[in-house]
Amino acid sequence: MKRHRDAVAISDGACNPIAIVNAMKAAIEEIRASGVGDTDTILQDPALRLMTYQLAYLQDLPLSGTPEWIKWYESCEESCREKK
């Protein structure tokens, strides 16, 4: 899924907040297109959370490397490998 590839790329050092927000919007649209459109599911999506974390990092909020961040990153990497 594209959102997982985007999330991994963003978390590897994206610094353009507009590009991150655009990727987040596209991720939400991808989730909805898959038939899952409820807010709770969207907010729990690992790819969306990983992108949100990078945006928070750019704003000097908590850094990556927390157990939650690692879980989201690994989930996105796994999804990327499955789709190849």
VMD Tcl script that builds the backbone (N, CA, C; Angstrom):
set m [mol new atoms 252]
animate dup $m
set s [atomselect $m all]
$s set {name element resname resid chain x y z} {
  {N N MET 1 A 0.828 -1.178 0.000}
  {CA C MET 1 A 0.000 0.000 0.000}
  {C C MET 1 A 0.872 1.241 0.000}
  {N N LYS 2 A 0.465 2.208 -0.733}
  {CA C LYS 2 A 1.262 3.418 -0.895}
  {C C LYS 2 A 1.494 4.138 0.426}
  {N N ARG 3 A 0.491 4.152 1.286}
  {CA C ARG 3 A 0.658 4.910 2.533}
  {C C ARG 3 A 1.777 4.342 3.395}
  {N N HIS 4 A 2.004 3.044 3.327}
  {CA C HIS 4 A 3.078 2.452 4.119}
  {C C HIS 4 A 4.449 2.852 3.570}
  {N N ARG 5 A 4.581 2.835 2.250}
  {CA C ARG 5 A 5.849 3.294 1.647}
  {C C ARG 5 A 6.087 4.764 1.968}
  {N N ASP 6 A 5.031 5.571 1.853}
  {CA C ASP 6 A 5.153 6.993 2.168}
  {C C ASP 6 A 5.556 7.195 3.622}
  {N N ALA 7 A 4.947 6.438 4.519}
  {CA C ALA 7 A 5.240 6.593 5.944}
  {C C ALA 7 A 6.698 6.275 6.255}
  {N N VAL 8 A 7.210 5.210 5.655}
  {CA C VAL 8 A 8.618 4.852 5.881}
  {C C VAL 8 A 9.526 5.944 5.321}
  {N N ALA 9 A 9.238 6.414 4.118}
  {CA C ALA 9 A 10.054 7.474 3.511}
  {C C ALA 9 A 9.998 8.754 4.344}
  {N N ILE 10 A 8.827 9.113 4.807}
  {CA C ILE 10 A 8.678 10.326 5.624}
  {C C ILE 10 A 9.443 10.196 6.923}
  {N N SER 11 A 9.336 9.059 7.564}
  {CA C SER 11 A 10.007 8.885 8.858}
  {C C SER 11 A 11.518 8.812 8.721}
  {N N ASP 12 A 11.997 8.594 7.518}
  {CA C ASP 12 A 13.446 8.573 7.284}
  {C C ASP 12 A 14.037 9.971 7.128}
  {N N GLY 13 A 13.226 11.017 7.363}
  {CA C GLY 13 A 13.806 12.347 7.406}
  {C C GLY 13 A 13.100 13.429 6.613}
  {N N ALA 14 A 11.852 13.236 6.257}
  {CA C ALA 14 A 11.133 14.293 5.532}
  {C C ALA 14 A 11.091 15.562 6.382}
  {N N CYS 15 A 11.243 16.696 5.707}
  {CA C CYS 15 A 11.268 17.956 6.452}
  {C C CYS 15 A 10.300 18.997 5.902}
  {N N ASN 16 A 9.489 18.630 4.929}
  {CA C ASN 16 A 8.531 19.549 4.337}
  {C C ASN 16 A 7.151 19.256 4.910}
  {N N PRO 17 A 6.656 20.112 5.813}
  {CA C PRO 17 A 5.371 19.810 6.443}
  {C C PRO 17 A 4.206 19.746 5.458}
  {N N ILE 18 A 4.249 20.528 4.395}
  {CA C ILE 18 A 3.166 20.483 3.408}
  {C C ILE 18 A 3.131 19.120 2.726}
  {N N ALA 19 A 4.292 18.606 2.364}
  {CA C ALA 19 A 4.349 17.288 1.729}
  {C C ALA 19 A 3.863 16.200 2.687}
  {N N ILE 20 A 4.208 16.320 3.948}
  {CA C ILE 20 A 3.763 15.332 4.935}
  {C C ILE 20 A 2.245 15.375 5.074}
  {N N VAL 21 A 1.691 16.565 5.190}
  {CA C VAL 21 A 0.238 16.695 5.323}
  {C C VAL 21 A -0.467 16.168 4.075}
  {N N ASN 22 A 0.081 16.432 2.902}
  {CA C ASN 22 A -0.512 15.898 1.673}
  {C C ASN 22 A -0.478 14.373 1.670}
  {N N ALA 23 A 0.617 13.798 2.147}
  {CA C ALA 23 A 0.711 12.338 2.234}
  {C C ALA 23 A -0.285 11.796 3.254}
  {N N MET 24 A -0.489 12.533 4.333}
  {CA C MET 24 A -1.470 12.112 5.335}
  {C C MET 24 A -2.880 12.117 4.742}
  {N N LYS 25 A -3.194 13.132 3.986}
  {CA C LYS 25 A -4.508 13.216 3.330}
  {C C LYS 25 A -4.693 12.038 2.376}
  {N N ALA 26 A -3.660 11.757 1.584}
  {CA C ALA 26 A -3.730 10.631 0.651}
  {C C ALA 26 A -3.884 9.305 1.410}
  {N N ALA 27 A -3.214 9.191 2.557}
  {CA C ALA 27 A -3.315 7.971 3.364}
  {C C ALA 27 A -4.738 7.767 3.857}
  {N N ILE 28 A -5.360 8.839 4.319}
  {CA C ILE 28 A -6.741 8.736 4.787}
  {C C ILE 28 A -7.660 8.328 3.637}
  {N N GLU 29 A -7.442 8.906 2.468}
  {CA C GLU 29 A -8.247 8.532 1.308}
  {C C GLU 29 A -8.035 7.071 0.941}
  {N N GLU 30 A -6.792 6.576 1.050}
  {CA C GLU 30 A -6.505 5.169 0.752}
  {C C GLU 30 A -7.222 4.255 1.742}
  {N N ILE 31 A -7.200 4.633 3.022}
  {CA C ILE 31 A -7.876 3.826 4.038}
  {C C ILE 31 A -9.375 3.771 3.739}
  {N N ARG 32 A -9.964 4.900 3.453}
  {CA C ARG 32 A -11.402 4.948 3.144}
  {C C ARG 32 A -11.727 4.139 1.903}
  {N N ALA 33 A -10.872 4.196 0.896}
  {CA C ALA 33 A -11.106 3.451 -0.343}
  {C C ALA 33 A -11.083 1.944 -0.106}
  {N N SER 34 A -10.401 1.514 0.957}
  {CA C SER 34 A -10.333 0.087 1.266}
  {C C SER 34 A -11.599 -0.401 1.962}
  {N N GLY 35 A -12.521 0.523 2.216}
  {CA C GLY 35 A -13.773 0.138 2.839}
  {C C GLY 35 A -13.821 0.374 4.334}
  {N N VAL 36 A -12.739 0.884 4.888}
  {CA C VAL 36 A -12.688 1.179 6.316}
  {C C VAL 36 A -12.696 2.686 6.465}
  {N N GLY 37 A -13.794 3.221 6.949}
  {CA C GLY 37 A -13.871 4.668 6.987}
  {C C GLY 37 A -14.158 5.264 8.342}
  {N N ASP 38 A -14.252 4.414 9.374}
  {CA C ASP 38 A -14.583 4.985 10.665}
  {C C ASP 38 A -13.364 5.695 11.270}
  {N N THR 39 A -13.625 6.736 12.000}
  {CA C THR 39 A -12.567 7.597 12.534}
  {C C THR 39 A -11.588 6.836 13.420}
  {N N ASP 40 A -12.079 5.981 14.294}
  {CA C ASP 40 A -11.185 5.260 15.205}
  {C C ASP 40 A -10.171 4.409 14.446}
  {N N THR 41 A -10.618 3.725 13.393}
  {CA C THR 41 A -9.715 2.904 12.595}
  {C C THR 41 A -8.680 3.766 11.889}
  {N N ILE 42 A -9.136 4.871 11.320}
  {CA C ILE 42 A -8.208 5.782 10.640}
  {C C ILE 42 A -7.152 6.297 11.608}
  {N N LEU 43 A -7.579 6.697 12.797}
  {CA C LEU 43 A -6.637 7.257 13.772}
  {C C LEU 43 A -5.652 6.226 14.311}
  {N N GLN 44 A -5.981 4.943 14.211}
  {CA C GLN 44 A -5.087 3.891 14.691}
  {C C GLN 44 A -4.182 3.321 13.610}
  {N N ASP 45 A -4.337 3.772 12.376}
  {CA C ASP 45 A -3.541 3.239 11.273}
  {C C ASP 45 A -2.055 3.527 11.504}
  {N N PRO 46 A -1.190 2.505 11.483}
  {CA C PRO 46 A 0.235 2.702 11.760}
  {C C PRO 46 A 0.913 3.688 10.805}
  {N N ALA 47 A 0.550 3.648 9.538}
  {CA C ALA 47 A 1.185 4.549 8.572}
  {C C ALA 47 A 0.832 6.002 8.877}
  {N N LEU 48 A -0.435 6.253 9.152}
  {CA C LEU 48 A -0.859 7.610 9.465}
  {C C LEU 48 A -0.211 8.095 10.756}
  {N N ARG 49 A -0.109 7.220 11.727}
  {CA C ARG 49 A 0.515 7.591 13.001}
  {C C ARG 49 A 2.008 7.889 12.802}
  {N N LEU 50 A 2.670 7.118 11.968}
  {CA C LEU 50 A 4.089 7.344 11.707}
  {C C LEU 50 A 4.305 8.697 11.024}
  {N N MET 51 A 3.440 9.034 10.076}
  {CA C MET 51 A 3.543 10.342 9.414}
  {C C MET 51 A 3.291 11.470 10.409}
  {N N THR 52 A 2.308 11.285 11.268}
  {CA C THR 52 A 1.990 12.291 12.282}
  {C C THR 52 A 3.179 12.506 13.203}
  {N N TYR 53 A 3.849 11.431 13.515}
  {CA C TYR 53 A 5.010 11.517 14.401}
  {C C TYR 53 A 6.123 12.357 13.772}
  {N N GLN 54 A 6.354 12.191 12.478}
  {CA C GLN 54 A 7.389 12.987 11.809}
  {C C GLN 54 A 7.019 14.467 11.823}
  {N N LEU 55 A 5.754 14.752 11.620}
  {CA C LEU 55 A 5.300 16.140 11.675}
  {C C LEU 55 A 5.514 16.702 13.082}
  {N N ALA 56 A 5.229 15.906 14.089}
  {CA C ALA 56 A 5.463 16.330 15.476}
  {C C ALA 56 A 6.954 16.565 15.731}
  {N N TYR 57 A 7.787 15.696 15.178}
  {CA C TYR 57 A 9.240 15.848 15.316}
  {C C TYR 57 A 9.708 17.185 14.735}
  {N N LEU 58 A 9.181 17.546 13.584}
  {CA C LEU 58 A 9.563 18.810 12.957}
  {C C LEU 58 A 9.186 20.005 13.823}
  {N N GLN 59 A 8.204 19.816 14.676}
  {CA C GLN 59 A 7.752 20.882 15.554}
  {C C GLN 59 A 8.357 20.751 16.951}
  {N N ASP 60 A 9.428 19.966 17.051}
  {CA C ASP 60 A 10.145 19.748 18.314}
  {C C ASP 60 A 9.294 19.119 19.408}
  {N N LEU 61 A 8.389 18.257 19.003}
  {CA C LEU 61 A 7.622 17.477 19.958}
  {C C LEU 61 A 8.399 16.179 20.200}
  {N N PRO 62 A 7.911 15.243 20.998}
  {CA C PRO 62 A 8.698 14.049 21.352}
  {C C PRO 62 A 9.329 13.350 20.141}
  {N N LEU 63 A 10.527 12.847 20.342}
  {CA C LEU 63 A 11.313 12.233 19.273}
  {C C LEU 63 A 10.903 10.796 18.997}
  {N N SER 64 A 11.339 10.310 17.837}
  {CA C SER 64 A 11.085 8.927 17.475}
  {C C SER 64 A 11.894 8.001 18.366}
  {N N GLY 65 A 11.574 6.737 18.275}
  {CA C GLY 65 A 12.300 5.740 19.033}
  {C C GLY 65 A 11.523 5.197 20.216}
  {N N THR 66 A 10.338 5.739 20.484}
  {CA C THR 66 A 9.520 5.204 21.561}
  {C C THR 66 A 8.993 3.836 21.148}
  {N N PRO 67 A 8.568 3.035 22.098}
  {CA C PRO 67 A 8.025 1.721 21.722}
  {C C PRO 67 A 6.871 1.812 20.717}
  {N N GLU 68 A 6.017 2.818 20.863}
  {CA C GLU 68 A 4.906 2.965 19.928}
  {C C GLU 68 A 5.412 3.264 18.529}
  {N N TRP 69 A 6.371 4.189 18.436}
  {CA C TRP 69 A 6.931 4.570 17.139}
  {C C TRP 69 A 7.560 3.355 16.483}
  {N N ILE 70 A 8.319 2.579 17.201}
  {CA C ILE 70 A 8.969 1.384 16.655}
  {C C ILE 70 A 7.918 0.415 16.116}
  {N N LYS 71 A 6.824 0.246 16.844}
  {CA C LYS 71 A 5.742 -0.647 16.407}
  {C C LYS 71 A 5.137 -0.147 15.096}
  {N N TRP 72 A 4.872 1.140 14.979}
  {CA C TRP 72 A 4.292 1.695 13.757}
  {C C TRP 72 A 5.249 1.528 12.585}
  {N N TYR 73 A 6.529 1.814 12.818}
  {CA C TYR 73 A 7.533 1.724 11.753}
  {C C TYR 73 A 7.640 0.286 11.253}
  {N N GLU 74 A 7.745 -0.659 12.190}
  {CA C GLU 74 A 7.862 -2.065 11.803}
  {C C GLU 74 A 6.618 -2.545 11.062}
  {N N SER 75 A 5.449 -2.081 11.465}
  {CA C SER 75 A 4.209 -2.461 10.773}
  {C C SER 75 A 4.216 -1.957 9.340}
  {N N CYS 76 A 4.675 -0.730 9.131}
  {CA C CYS 76 A 4.722 -0.171 7.776}
  {C C CYS 76 A 5.772 -0.884 6.930}
  {N N GLU 77 A 6.927 -1.158 7.513}
  {CA C GLU 77 A 7.954 -1.886 6.763}
  {C C GLU 77 A 7.441 -3.261 6.345}
  {N N GLU 78 A 6.769 -3.937 7.245}
  {CA C GLU 78 A 6.232 -5.273 6.940}
  {C C GLU 78 A 5.213 -5.182 5.807}
  {N N SER 79 A 4.349 -4.178 5.849}
  {CA C SER 79 A 3.361 -4.017 4.781}
  {C C SER 79 A 4.043 -3.746 3.453}
  {N N CYS 80 A 5.125 -2.984 3.476}
  {CA C CYS 80 A 5.865 -2.713 2.243}
  {C C CYS 80 A 6.441 -4.009 1.667}
  {N N ARG 81 A 6.989 -4.870 2.506}
  {CA C ARG 81 A 7.559 -6.129 2.046}
  {C C ARG 81 A 6.478 -7.048 1.495}
  {N N GLU 82 A 5.299 -7.061 2.110}
  {CA C GLU 82 A 4.216 -7.930 1.656}
  {C C GLU 82 A 3.697 -7.544 0.290}
  {N N LYS 83 A 3.760 -6.278 -0.063}
  {CA C LYS 83 A 3.175 -5.785 -1.302}
  {C C LYS 83 A 4.120 -5.857 -2.487}
  {N N LYS 84 A 5.368 -6.279 -2.288}
  {CA C LYS 84 A 6.328 -6.345 -3.393}
  {C C LYS 84 A 6.120 -7.559 -4.231}
}
mol reanalyze $m
mol bondsrecalc $m
mol representation Tube
mol addrep $m
